[in-house]
Amino acid sequence: MTETALRVIPLGGLGEIGKNMMALEYGNDIVVIDSGVLFPSEEMPGIDFAIPDISYLKENSSRVRAILITHGHEDHIGALPYVLSELNVPVYASRLTHGLISVKLKEFGLLKDARLNVVEPHSPFKIGAFKAEFFRVCHSIPDAMGIALQTPLGTVIHTGDFKIDHTPADGKSTDFAALSQLTGGGVLLLLSDSTYAESEGYTESEQVVGQALEREIIGAEGRVLVATFASLISRMQQVIDAAVKCDRKVAVIGRSMINNVKMATNMGYLKAPAGTIIPLREASNLPLNKIVILATGAQGEPTSALVRISNGDHQDVEIVPGDTVIISASPIPGNETLVSRTIDNLYRQKARVLHSKIALVHVHGHASREELKMMLAMIKPKFFVPVHGEYRHLVAHAEIACSMGVTEANVMVLEDGDVLELTADHGTIVDRIPAGHVYVNGRRMWGDDGKVLAERGRLAREGVVTVVVSVDASSGEVVNAPSLLSSGFVELDESADLLERTSEEAQIALEQPNGRRLELDELRALVSNSVSKFLYDETRRRPKVLTHIQEV
């Protein structure tokens, strides 16, 4: 009888920072861990974010038993509204993570029908062939969890995002006692956070950041604006604590941050003396040196509060000389240019700006090399798959695993879409499934095979030339010379002569059909081709040519 294999199928988060989603499959049962978004890079013009391709899960929807969530950051929960619109499955998460998910699903009108479950650490429950148990880990958000999955082949440990911090902001360290108990019988597979596998030593404690924020806020002469992630509840608590110490009030801007602060306060994860957190309209009546503003936009997101403030187009807040702006986050890979542009614009408005490159106002929430070694030494897995990181991070983590005694043949560096089959003694990549990006732009979504992004990239590089041709509706004859309009193609002072000559070239092309009346599609193609060829010959550029035929 052939032994049933455990199938490990990453749908996101391997080879990239974000879009985390891992499927584990045994027999007739599939369990999914995390459901996150990927923040857009400059190569994704106009994109809000990307989510995992869940076509495999939809094709096997009758076998998907649950989604388990490790913690409440966007790269782990942000895709849930889109996934739950397609899959009617229960979701299991810790208390704070449940609250953050509820806020998100409420915005999408999905909360009423969602099957959300709060899970406490060390409370095992069955999911088909699996038995799941959450255990506490330390990350940059409260209630972060790792997950132990008992399978018929052995135990699988997914660390979630973690670091080893003995003085965390919420006072709750990684639960090594529970982890030791869960792994005492041996571990078949370890899936472990790889984001900072290239960083030597240990990750600094959140306590250091709290002290730095307190020092900067207390020492600031004017108003203080702190930008961070909307889900970084522990960082918000540090800001509030510092504000209380210097008798400042705290105002919050950014819809997602406002909603999360309200939720976290109601659930007891954020604590502030009565009257400390006030509406922005009340803060506007106070002296500037009595105000701290918490804002979204630490990643330079174009529509976020901080970016609009830096551009001078926020409706309620504008920078005044003497303001201190603290960006309490590190740029996600791909966002460096956006963050740098935001910082430059803040400086142009005479703000004093502190960020992670020049001040200790942020430490990341991920384990560095020595902490990764400690996790491997404690768990001693038979098989190891590095997760959550760009490809070089995965390779670096794989090398660490080999150095810690994991058999090299049992260390597998996977990418999104790989299908790894594990038996008790052997692991092999047996297949690939679709696991690319699904792009979200407002209410529209499309996959990697769509042409929208490529077209947007071309428009950004080359611009657009619009040609309008008027023809007699009855005879089909051209009424007058084609008119042209350029956008993003040539400078205004040089466009007039070029466009005039281009119009003449199009007119010549229109005179070629020897009296035969052309169909509108033929006419449109004739004009577009002649204009495209002429412009390339003249400029060595290929703008998008749009031809509009106007019957009069």
N, C-alpha and C positions, 0 to 999 in steps of 0.2 A: 504494500500500500504506500503510495507516494505521500510524503510528509507535506502538509499544507504550509505554504510559505507566508511570512509576514511581508507585505509590500509597503515600501516607504516611498511616497510620491510627493516631492516638493512642488507646489504650485506657485510659489513666490518666495522671495527673500534669500535665495541662493544665487550669488553673482550680482547682487544689488543690495542697497540699503533701503529697506522698505518693502511693502507689498507682501508681508510675511503670511504664509499659509502652507501648512504641511498636512498631507493626508496619510493616515496609517490604515492599512487594509488587511484584514484577516478573514478568509473564507467569505462569508456573506455580509460582513460588517465593515463599515468605513467610519473612522473617527477623524475629524478635522481639528487641527490646532491652529488658532489665530486666523484673522481675516482682515488684513491691513491694506493701506494705500501706499503708493509710491508718489512722493512729491515730485512735481515736474522739474526738469532741467531746462536750460535755454534751448535745447534741441527739440522741445515739445511746445512750440508757440501756441498760445491760447488755451492750453490744456489746464484744467483744474487739478487733476491728479490721475494716476493710473491704478487700476485694481487688477486682481488676478483673473485669468481666464479660467472659469469654472465649468467649461463645457464637459470635462470628464465627470465632474460631480453631478451635473444635470443628467448626463446619460445614465448614471448609476444612482439616481436620486432615491430609489426605493431601498438602497443599501446604506445610505448616509444616515448614521444614527444620532450624531450630535456634533456641535462645534464647541471646543474648549478654548477659553481665552486666557492667556497668561497674565495680561495686564492692560491698562487702559490707554496706552499711547495710540495715536492715529495709525501708525504703521502696523498695528496689531488689531485694531477694531474698526478702522475707518471704512472698510469695504462692507461691513455687515448690512447696512441698509440695502445694498445692491444684491448681496448674496441671499439674504432672507426674503427678498422679493421673488427669488427663483427657487429657493429650497425651504420647505416648511419643516425645519428641524429645531430641536431644543438647543439653547445656548447656556453654557455653564461658565460662571465667572465669580470672582471674589466680590465682596460687598461694594467697594468703591468702583471697581470695574463695571459692575452691574449698573451702578448709578450713572456712570459716564455713557454706557451703551444706551440706557433708557433716555437720556437727554438727546442723544443722536437719533434714535428711532422715533422719538416724539416729533422732532423737526421734519421727518419724512412721512409722518402720519402712519407709522407702522407699529407703534408701541402696543396698541390695543390687542393685536393678533400675535405679537411675538411671544415665544415660549422661553422666557428668561428664567434662569434658576441661579440663586445665590449659593455659592459653595464655600464652606469654611475649611481651613486647612485640616488635614488628617481626618477627613470624613469620607471614606471611600464609597464609591457607588458603581453599579454595573452599567455598562453600555454594550449590549450585544455580547460579543466574545471578550470584551475588554473589561477590566476593573480599573477605574481611574481614582487617583488620590492626589490632591493638590498639596504642595508644601511651600512654605514662605521663603522667598529670596529677597535680597536687597537690590533695589534698582532706584531710579530717580523719580519714582512715583510710589505712593503707598499701595499696599495690598498686591504687590507683584508676586507672582507665583511661578514655581516650576511644577511640572506634572509628571507623576509616575503612572505608567500604564502597565498593568499586569496582563500579559498575553499568554496563550497556551504554549508559546515557545520560550517565554522568559520576560523579564522586566525591561521596559523601555523608559528611559529618563529623558525628558525634555526640560532643559534648564530654564527656558524663557530667557529674557534679558536679565543679566545679573552682574553684580560685582560683590566683592567681599568688603563690607564697610562695618567696622566695629562701633562707629558712632554715627549712625544714620539719622537723618532729620526726624523721622517718625519714631525712632527708638527701637525699631524692629529689624534685627539683623537676619541674615540667612540662617535658616533653621538646620544646622548641621546635625543635630541629634536626630531629628526626624528623617533627614536624608540618609543618615547612617543606618537607621532602622529599616528604611525602605529598600536599601541596597544590600542589606546583610546577606541575602540569599544569592547574591550574584546579579549582574546586570548584563542582559543580552546586548543592548544598544544604548549609546549615549548620543543625544542630539544637543549640541552645546553652542551657545552664543559666541560668535567669532569676530565681532565688530572691531575690537582692539587687540587682535592677536598679534599685530606687529609692534605693539607698544611694550617696551621693557618695563619691568618692575611691577608696581601696584598702582591701582587707580586711587587718587586722593579722595578723602572722605568728604561727604556733604557738609560736615561741621565746618570745614575750612571755608566753604562758600558762604555759609551763614555768617561767619565772623567777618568776611570781606564785605558782604552786602551791608551788614550792620555798620561797619566802619565808614563806608561810602555814603550811606543814607544819612547817618548822624552828622557827618562832616560836610554835607552839601549845603551851600549857602542859599540856593534857590529851590525851585521845584525839582522833583526826581521822577523820571519815567523809567519803569522797568519793563522790558519786553522779554517774554518767555513763552514756552508752549502753553496752550490753553489747558492742557491736561497735567501740567507739572505742579500738582497740588502742594507737594512738600516745599517747592521753591516759593510758591505764593505765601505759605506759612512763614517762611524765613523773612520775606519782605514785610509782612504784616507785623511780625514780632519786632523788627527793626523800627518800623514806623511808630509803634506804640512807645518804644523807648525814648523817642525824641518828640513825642507829642504831635505826630502828624496824622492826618486822616488819609484813608486809602480810597481812591476811586478806581473803577474798573471800566475799560472800554474794549470793544470787540465782542460781537454777539456770542461766539463760542465760549469765550472766557467768562463773560457775565453769567451765562447759563451754568457753567461748571462751578464757578464760585458759589452760586446760590445752592446748587445741589450738594457740594462738598460741605458747606456750612450747615445745611439742614441735616446731613448725615453725621456731623460731628468730626469730619476729617479736617476742616478748617476751623480754627478757634480764634476769635477776636473779641475784645471787650465791646460791649454795646456802644454803638455810635462810631466805631472805628471805620467801618466800611460804609461809605456814603455815596449817593448818586453824584454823577459828574456835575450836574447843574448846581448842587450845593457846594462842591469843591471850587467852582468858579468864583464863589463869593469870599473865599478864604485867601489870606496872604500866600504867595507862592511858596514860601519856606515852611508852610504847614501842610503841604500836599505831596502825596506819592500817588502816581498813576500806574496801575498795572495794565499792560497792553499786549495784544497779540502782534505778531509780525517779526519774531526773532529770526525767521528764515527768509526774510525779504519778500514774503508773498505779496504780489502786486496789489491785491485788494485789502490787505490787512491794515489795522489801525496805525501801526508805526510807520509803514511805508507811506500811507496817505499823509501822515503828519510830516514826514521827512520831505514830501513833495509840496507841502504847503496847501494841500487841498482837503484836509480833514475839516468837517463842518463845525466841530466843537473845540478842537485843541490846535494851537499853533505854538511853535517853538519861540521862546523869548530868550535873549541873552541871559546867561546865568543858569539855564536849565542843565541838569545832568541826566543823560540818557544811559541806562545800563542795559546792555543786550546780554541776557543771562542764558545763553545757549551757544553751542558750537554749530557752524554751518554744516548741514547735511551735504555729503558729497554731491556736487552738481549745483548747489545753491550758493557757492562762494561768491560768484559775480553779483548775484542779487543782493546778498548781504553787504558786500563792499560798496555797492552803489547806494544802498540805504545809509550806511555810515557816512559816506562822502556828503550826501545831501543834508544830513543832520549837522555835519561840521559847517557846511555852507550857511546854515541858518544860525550859526554861532552857538551851537550846543556843545557841551563837554560830553564826550562819548567814551564809555568804558565797555570793552568787550573782551572775549576770552584770550585774545592774542596779547593784550597789554595789561590785563588785570585778572586776578583770580575770582572772577564773578560767575564762573561756571566750571563744574567738573562733569565729565560724562558719567553715564550710569552703567558702563560696561567693564567687564573684567579685563585687566591687562595680563601679560604673559604669566606672571607668577601666580596669579589667582586662577588662571585656566589650568595651570599645572596642579594646583591644590585640588581643584574639582576632579580632574582626571585621577589623581592619586587616591582620592576618597572613593570614587565610584568604581574604578578598575573595570571598565566595560570590555566585553569581548569584541564588539564591533563599535566603530566610532564614525559619525557623520557630522562634520562641522556645519553649522547653519548660521543664518543671519549675518551676511557680510558680502562684500565684493569678492571676486574670485581670488584675488591675492590674499585676502583675509582668511578664506577657507583653506588655501594651501598652507599658509603660515600655521594655522591651528592644527591641520593634519600633521605637519612636521613636529609640532609640540607633542601631539598624541603618540607618535612613534618614539619620540625621545623619552616618553614616560612609560614605555613598555607595551603599548598596544601593538599587536602584530601588524606589520606593514600591510599585508594582504587584507587585513580586516579594517583598514582605514580607507573610507570611500569619500572622495570629493565629488559631490553631485552638483548638478545645475537644475534649474527649474525645468520640469518635464521629464527628468530621468525617472525610471521605474526600477527601484532596487528591490530585489527579492532576497530575503534572509531566511535561511533555515537555522537549525541549532548550530551548524558547523560551517556554513558557507554563505557568502553573499555575492550576488551578481547583478549587474545592471542588465535587464532583459528587454527593455522597451523604452520608447519615448512617447509622451502624449503632448497635445497642445498646452502650452503654459506661458504664452507671451503676455503682453500688456493688453488690457482693455482700457481705452482712454475715455475719460469723462470730461465733457465740456458742457457745463450747464445741465440741461436735460438730455443731451445727446451722448451716445456711447458708440465706439467702434473699435475694432480689433487691429492687430498689427498688420493685417493684410489690406486694410483700407488705404485710400490714396490721399486722405485729407491732410495728414501731417506732411507728407512729401510735397503736396501742393502748397501748403502754408510756408514751408521752407523755401520753395522756389519763389513764391511771392515776396517773401522777406528779402531774399537775395537779389532778385532781378526786377521786381516791380510789375506794374500792369500798364498796358496800353489798350485803351478802348477805342474802337473804330465804329462810327455810325454812318451807315449808307442809306440814303433815301431813294426809294424806287417808286415809279408810278404803278399804282395797284392794278391798273387795267392793262398797260403795255409791258410792264416789267422793266422799262428803261430807267437808267440811273438819272435822277433829277438834278443832282448837283455833286460837286466834289466831296468825297468822304471827309468827315470831320474826325479829328483824333484828340484824345485826352490822355495825358500821361500821369500816373501816380506811382511814386517811388522808383521811377526809372531814370529820369534825367533831371538835372537842375532846371529851375524855372527859366533862368536867363539863357540857357542853351537849347531849350526845348522847342521854341517857336520855329526856328529854321529847320530843325530836324523833322519835326512833325509836319511841316509844310511840304518838305520833300517826300516824306513818307506818304502823304495824301496823294501827291502827284503819281507816285509809284503804284498806289492802289488804283488810281484812276486809269492808268495805262493797262493794268491787269484786267480791269472791268471791260475794257474795249476789245479784248482778245477773242471772245467766243464767236466772232463772225456772224453776228446778228441772231444767233440761236438764243431763245429765251431760257435762262437758267432757272432751275428750281431754287427756292430760298436756301436750302441746305448746300447746294452746289455754290451759290453765290457767297454764302458765309465762308465756306472752306477756301474758295478762291482768294477772297480778300485776306483771310487770316494767314494763309500760306505766303502770299506775296509780301505782306507787311512783316511777318516774322523773318523771312529771308533777307529783306532789305535792311531791317534793323540790325540783324546779326552781321551783315556785311559792313555796315557803317560803324557799329559799336563793339562788335564781338561779345554781345550780351543777348540773352534770350528772354525778354520779358514775356509774361503771359499776355497773349493777344486775345481780346474779347471783341467779337464783331457782332454788332446789332443791326439787323436789317429793318428799316422803318418804311412801311408802305404808306404812301400818301395819295 
